[in-house]
Amino acid sequence: MKIPFVSFLPMEHELDKELRDAFERVYKRSWYIDGVEDAAFEKAFADYCGTSCCVGTGNGLDALMLALKALGVGRGDEVIVPANTFIATALAVTYVGATPFFVDADIRTFNIDPSGIEDKITEKTRAMIPVHLYGQPCDMDSIMDIAKRHRLYVVEDCAQAHGATYRGRKVGTFGDAAGFSFYPGKNLGALGDGGTIVTDDEDVAKKARALGNYGSDYKYHHIYQGHNSRLDELQAAFLSVKLPHLDRMNEGRRRIARKYLKGIKNPAVILPYVPEYADPVWHIFGIRCKRREELEKHLNEAAIGTNKHYPIPVHLQECYRDLGFKKGDYPVAEEISATELSLPMYYGMPDEEVQYVIDAVNKFE
């Protein structure tokens, strides 16, 4: 049996006709940017998240960057980000001219450890970007309390957490704004790149929309030095097809996660921890193993696809060498980078494949 790390086939098979109809609808209309499809999806996604505003962007990185810019974060400012995250979180800070200040992770959840945030706050700190990594919500009560006391903006990175909830409330609704990615592999994925900002602040939404449209509030009138980052009509139409199915498909991922959590018994493996406040959507099912490379080889030899999220922590990436970090500065993030292994996880994964993965992990010695 060959098990892919991820497959879009079950979802695409179910939605094939609707997706093709969406393409035909846009194609026949011959309007590909800033049209009715984008407007309809933005309204639907804002309603889904529980926010008043939604602004489509070209990708998830741009969503974070434009949100920071719309809040006025820029050159000379510092922004708190997790040490354990995908590099896009830090790049968004860099792109607005600010400096990322890293905070180590909680070894149980892999998310930012709120107890380490206040030590990193200086007079230059303007914002925080908590990341709901792997679809697991951060401890937002603690984060928002710190932000309120220190008067910091909060931009939630929800790139992997579409539909996840914290104490029954959807992520993306706690901070001043939130960025989502619609990269094809996400729980809500486009058939190309795409992203969005959600917020309850109409001024932030208006400014972010202008910034993503060459800084223009109306044609040929440019009030900001902006960017070209908009969600195109085709991707908006595809996303509108998928959005009504998101909760059902997230529940399919939860079912797989429950099977993994119940079935994997190997003492060499540390399973994901889910806090009582969280209802994750399992974009990634990440286990930890001290002998990660051996386990990965064992699974790959059994024709099971795996991945590592992420083998080099952001603070040790070559592109951030100028910040002066060295190995040992963020030991928890480094431990996660050295031990995390992601198991196959996708909507429609058959029960026999899930059991095959469980059996293979349990056979590892």
MARPA-537798 format. One record per residue (C-alpha): residue number from 1; x, z, y. Coordinates in steps of 0.02 Angstrom, whole numbers. Layout:
N
{NUM; {X; Z; Y}}
...
This chain:
365
{1; {0; 0; 0}}
{2; {65; -46; 173}}
{3; {6; 64; 318}}
{4; {34; 1; 497}}
{5; {73; 127; 632}}
{6; {-70; 53; 733}}
{7; {-196; -85; 707}}
{8; {-326; -159; 824}}
{9; {-413; -257; 687}}
{10; {-556; -136; 643}}
{11; {-607; -118; 825}}
{12; {-587; -302; 865}}
{13; {-688; -350; 711}}
{14; {-832; -239; 767}}
{15; {-831; -301; 947}}
{16; {-779; -482; 917}}
{17; {-938; -565; 981}}
{18; {-955; -452; 1133}}
{19; {-773; -481; 1182}}
{20; {-790; -669; 1163}}
{21; {-951; -667; 1264}}
{22; {-862; -569; 1401}}
{23; {-725; -700; 1408}}
{24; {-851; -841; 1419}}
{25; {-946; -751; 1556}}
{26; {-791; -733; 1665}}
{27; {-726; -906; 1624}}
{28; {-888; -991; 1672}}
{29; {-897; -893; 1833}}
{30; {-720; -949; 1883}}
{31; {-689; -788; 1981}}
{32; {-541; -689; 1916}}
{33; {-494; -556; 2044}}
{34; {-601; -428; 2138}}
{35; {-768; -484; 2072}}
{36; {-925; -417; 1991}}
{37; {-840; -371; 1827}}
{38; {-714; -258; 1912}}
{39; {-848; -177; 2018}}
{40; {-959; -147; 1867}}
{41; {-819; -71; 1763}}
{42; {-759; 41; 1905}}
{43; {-935; 109; 1925}}
{44; {-956; 136; 1738}}
{45; {-787; 219; 1715}}
{46; {-813; 335; 1865}}
{47; {-980; 386; 1789}}
{48; {-898; 412; 1620}}
{49; {-761; 522; 1691}}
{50; {-879; 615; 1808}}
{51; {-798; 562; 1972}}
{52; {-869; 476; 2124}}
{53; {-734; 344; 2146}}
{54; {-633; 228; 2035}}
{55; {-503; 99; 2090}}
{56; {-438; -31; 1968}}
{57; {-250; -62; 1963}}
{58; {-131; -178; 1872}}
{59; {-68; -43; 1752}}
{60; {-55; 144; 1727}}
{61; {112; 164; 1815}}
{62; {41; 82; 1971}}
{63; {-110; 197; 1961}}
{64; {2; 350; 1974}}
{65; {112; 273; 2108}}
{66; {-34; 215; 2217}}
{67; {-120; 384; 2199}}
{68; {36; 474; 2260}}
{69; {54; 352; 2405}}
{70; {-129; 371; 2451}}
{71; {-104; 560; 2459}}
{72; {43; 536; 2577}}
{73; {182; 583; 2456}}
{74; {342; 491; 2498}}
{75; {523; 493; 2548}}
{76; {600; 667; 2557}}
{77; {463; 747; 2452}}
{78; {481; 824; 2279}}
{79; {354; 808; 2138}}
{80; {342; 920; 1985}}
{81; {333; 819; 1822}}
{82; {350; 867; 1638}}
{83; {520; 848; 1557}}
{84; {429; 786; 1402}}
{85; {334; 628; 1448}}
{86; {345; 440; 1450}}
{87; {459; 378; 1588}}
{88; {317; 302; 1689}}
{89; {270; 475; 1753}}
{90; {440; 497; 1835}}
{91; {452; 316; 1891}}
{92; {291; 334; 1991}}
{93; {376; 473; 2091}}
{94; {533; 370; 2115}}
{95; {434; 218; 2172}}
{96; {357; 313; 2319}}
{97; {530; 372; 2372}}
{98; {508; 552; 2313}}
{99; {614; 649; 2188}}
{100; {549; 706; 2018}}
{101; {581; 889; 1976}}
{102; {563; 921; 1790}}
{103; {481; 1069; 1705}}
{104; {509; 1104; 1520}}
{105; {375; 1087; 1388}}
{106; {274; 1209; 1285}}
{107; {343; 1186; 1109}}
{108; {169; 1207; 1034}}
{109; {71; 1080; 1137}}
{110; {215; 967; 1196}}
{111; {136; 976; 1370}}
{112; {209; 1050; 1530}}
{113; {233; 1239; 1519}}
{114; {141; 1314; 1669}}
{115; {251; 1469; 1663}}
{116; {400; 1362; 1716}}
{117; {320; 1274; 1863}}
{118; {337; 1400; 2005}}
{119; {526; 1417; 1980}}
{120; {541; 1231; 2022}}
{121; {438; 1235; 2182}}
{122; {535; 1220; 2345}}
{123; {486; 1192; 2526}}
{124; {495; 1004; 2489}}
{125; {373; 1007; 2342}}
{126; {215; 910; 2384}}
{127; {132; 873; 2217}}
{128; {124; 895; 2028}}
{129; {88; 769; 1891}}
{130; {27; 858; 1734}}
{131; {24; 738; 1586}}
{132; {-109; 753; 1451}}
{133; {17; 694; 1323}}
{134; {-39; 616; 1158}}
{135; {-220; 645; 1215}}
{136; {-198; 835; 1220}}
{137; {-263; 917; 1380}}
{138; {-144; 1023; 1483}}
{139; {-185; 1202; 1532}}
{140; {-274; 1147; 1690}}
{141; {-335; 1319; 1746}}
{142; {-156; 1382; 1760}}
{143; {-96; 1220; 1841}}
{144; {-235; 1213; 1970}}
{145; {-209; 1397; 2013}}
{146; {-26; 1364; 2051}}
{147; {-69; 1208; 2150}}
{148; {-197; 1301; 2255}}
{149; {-81; 1445; 2294}}
{150; {61; 1329; 2344}}
{151; {-49; 1196; 2426}}
{152; {10; 1057; 2313}}
{153; {-77; 894; 2269}}
{154; {-115; 866; 2085}}
{155; {-116; 691; 2010}}
{156; {-165; 698; 1827}}
{157; {-79; 574; 1710}}
{158; {-219; 529; 1590}}
{159; {-136; 373; 1519}}
{160; {-157; 438; 1341}}
{161; {-312; 546; 1361}}
{162; {-467; 440; 1391}}
{163; {-614; 554; 1351}}
{164; {-515; 712; 1313}}
{165; {-592; 873; 1378}}
{166; {-528; 1039; 1443}}
{167; {-655; 1180; 1421}}
{168; {-789; 1047; 1403}}
{169; {-741; 950; 1560}}
{170; {-658; 780; 1553}}
{171; {-477; 769; 1605}}
{172; {-449; 671; 1763}}
{173; {-576; 773; 1860}}
{174; {-471; 927; 1903}}
{175; {-340; 862; 2023}}
{176; {-346; 765; 2185}}
{177; {-335; 603; 2086}}
{178; {-294; 541; 1911}}
{179; {-213; 387; 1839}}
{180; {-265; 300; 1678}}
{181; {-180; 161; 1581}}
{182; {-273; 26; 1485}}
{183; {-122; -39; 1392}}
{184; {-190; -118; 1231}}
{185; {-137; 26; 1119}}
{186; {-228; 160; 1219}}
{187; {-390; 239; 1160}}
{188; {-476; 129; 1289}}
{189; {-365; -24; 1291}}
{190; {-378; -192; 1376}}
{191; {-321; -357; 1300}}
{192; {-174; -352; 1419}}
{193; {-116; -229; 1551}}
{194; {-228; -130; 1667}}
{195; {-254; 40; 1745}}
{196; {-364; 139; 1861}}
{197; {-367; 285; 1982}}
{198; {-514; 405; 1981}}
{199; {-546; 531; 2119}}
{200; {-685; 620; 2213}}
{201; {-596; 590; 2378}}
{202; {-667; 433; 2458}}
{203; {-524; 423; 2584}}
{204; {-394; 426; 2444}}
{205; {-490; 293; 2349}}
{206; {-505; 182; 2503}}
{207; {-320; 197; 2543}}
{208; {-268; 169; 2362}}
{209; {-375; 12; 2353}}
{210; {-296; -56; 2512}}
{211; {-120; -12; 2452}}
{212; {-150; -107; 2290}}
{213; {-213; -259; 2386}}
{214; {-57; -295; 2489}}
{215; {-102; -151; 2606}}
{216; {-254; -247; 2665}}
{217; {-423; -174; 2710}}
{218; {-494; -348; 2738}}
{219; {-423; -522; 2715}}
{220; {-262; -556; 2810}}
{221; {-271; -386; 2896}}
{222; {-134; -271; 2829}}
{223; {-133; -89; 2880}}
{224; {-1; -32; 2753}}
{225; {154; -106; 2674}}
{226; {61; -124; 2510}}
{227; {77; -191; 2334}}
{228; {-8; -319; 2223}}
{229; {-91; -212; 2089}}
{230; {-271; -247; 2044}}
{231; {-373; -245; 1884}}
{232; {-419; -425; 1849}}
{233; {-594; -484; 1803}}
{234; {-554; -528; 1622}}
{235; {-481; -358; 1582}}
{236; {-623; -270; 1673}}
{237; {-749; -369; 1570}}
{238; {-660; -325; 1407}}
{239; {-652; -142; 1456}}
{240; {-838; -142; 1498}}
{241; {-871; -199; 1319}}
{242; {-764; -60; 1246}}
{243; {-812; 86; 1358}}
{244; {-984; 121; 1280}}
{245; {-896; 138; 1111}}
{246; {-755; 252; 1171}}
{247; {-831; 419; 1121}}
{248; {-876; 354; 949}}
{249; {-703; 283; 923}}
{250; {-622; 443; 985}}
{251; {-724; 537; 857}}
{252; {-652; 421; 725}}
{253; {-478; 475; 779}}
{254; {-530; 658; 772}}
{255; {-590; 633; 594}}
{256; {-420; 564; 544}}
{257; {-333; 708; 635}}
{258; {-438; 836; 542}}
{259; {-389; 757; 377}}
{260; {-205; 763; 424}}
{261; {-217; 943; 484}}
{262; {-305; 998; 326}}
{263; {-210; 892; 201}}
{264; {-28; 902; 255}}
{265; {48; 1056; 172}}
{266; {234; 1018; 175}}
{267; {327; 1172; 242}}
{268; {460; 1056; 317}}
{269; {330; 986; 436}}
{270; {259; 1070; 592}}
{271; {83; 1009; 629}}
{272; {9; 987; 803}}
{273; {-63; 1141; 886}}
{274; {-232; 1131; 973}}
{275; {-270; 1269; 1100}}
{276; {-445; 1341; 1106}}
{277; {-475; 1259; 1275}}
{278; {-435; 1083; 1217}}
{279; {-531; 943; 1133}}
{280; {-396; 810; 1113}}
{281; {-427; 625; 1077}}
{282; {-271; 601; 969}}
{283; {-194; 449; 1050}}
{284; {-40; 505; 952}}
{285; {-32; 619; 801}}
{286; {141; 693; 823}}
{287; {218; 807; 693}}
{288; {390; 890; 703}}
{289; {525; 899; 571}}
{290; {703; 962; 584}}
{291; {753; 821; 466}}
{292; {655; 692; 564}}
{293; {766; 542; 522}}
{294; {757; 579; 336}}
{295; {568; 599; 342}}
{296; {551; 438; 440}}
{297; {658; 345; 311}}
{298; {554; 421; 170}}
{299; {391; 362; 249}}
{300; {456; 190; 297}}
{301; {515; 164; 118}}
{302; {336; 202; 66}}
{303; {281; 62; 185}}
{304; {209; 183; 312}}
{305; {234; 138; 495}}
{306; {297; 276; 610}}
{307; {358; 296; 788}}
{308; {450; 424; 894}}
{309; {378; 487; 1058}}
{310; {505; 497; 1140}}
{311; {682; 492; 1067}}
{312; {771; 509; 1234}}
{313; {698; 634; 1360}}
{314; {673; 569; 1536}}
{315; {805; 681; 1617}}
{316; {938; 607; 1501}}
{317; {892; 426; 1530}}
{318; {1029; 318; 1605}}
{319; {920; 270; 1753}}
{320; {909; 453; 1809}}
{321; {1094; 491; 1791}}
{322; {1104; 511; 1981}}
{323; {995; 668; 1970}}
{324; {1138; 756; 1882}}
{325; {1050; 823; 1728}}
{326; {1143; 856; 1567}}
{327; {1101; 896; 1387}}
{328; {1036; 1074; 1373}}
{329; {949; 1077; 1542}}
{330; {776; 1062; 1462}}
{331; {798; 1126; 1285}}
{332; {616; 1118; 1230}}
{333; {594; 938; 1284}}
{334; {757; 897; 1198}}
{335; {700; 985; 1039}}
{336; {539; 885; 1039}}
{337; {634; 723; 1068}}
{338; {745; 762; 918}}
{339; {608; 816; 798}}
{340; {444; 727; 842}}
{341; {378; 592; 725}}
{342; {213; 502; 753}}
{343; {104; 462; 602}}
{344; {-16; 313; 591}}
{345; {-170; 343; 699}}
{346; {-300; 213; 747}}
{347; {-487; 191; 748}}
{348; {-552; 123; 584}}
{349; {-404; 182; 479}}
{350; {-475; 189; 300}}
{351; {-485; 355; 210}}
{352; {-373; 293; 70}}
{353; {-237; 250; 195}}
{354; {-252; 422; 276}}
{355; {-236; 504; 105}}
{356; {-88; 394; 61}}
{357; {2; 455; 218}}
{358; {-41; 636; 179}}
{359; {24; 620; 0}}
{360; {184; 536; 59}}
{361; {219; 673; 188}}
{362; {186; 808; 58}}
{363; {307; 724; -64}}
{364; {451; 733; 59}}
{365; {584; 854; -2}}
